[in-house]
Amino acid sequence: MSTYKPGRPNKYNPTTGVGQKPPSKPGEYRIRDAGGAISYIGETNNLARRTGEHIRSGKLSTGQAGAGSIEYKVADRRSTSNTRREHERQKIAQHQPPLNKSKGGEGRPAGK
C-alpha cells in the first residue's frame, strides 16, 4: 500500500490565490520559499487547518507577491498516521529543509 498516489503535488500560493486551496483532509505538505527551495516539510490530519497555522506563524510568508507557496498531497484513505509520519521522516532526510527543527514524525497520536 502506498501512502500517496504517484504524481506531482497540488500547489497553492496564499498571497496570489493561485492554485487549489488545501482540503480538510490528511496529507503531506511542503512549504517553498520565494526562490522555490523547500523550507519545511510536514504531515497533518487536516491540510487546510495546518496551512492557516503556518500563515499565522509566519512560516508561510504572505507579505509580498509570490513570497511563499505550499505544495501538498492528500493521503490515501487506507493510510495511517504512522505511515504518513514515516513518509514525512523519509522526505525530511532527503531534502533537509532548514525550518524543520526535528527529523519529523513526532506529532500527537491520532485521536488526541
Summary of the structure (lengths in Angstrom):
residues: 112
radius of gyration: 13.2
end to end distance: 25.2
largest distance: 40.3
contacts: 315
relative contact order: 0.26
helix: 23%
strand: 22%
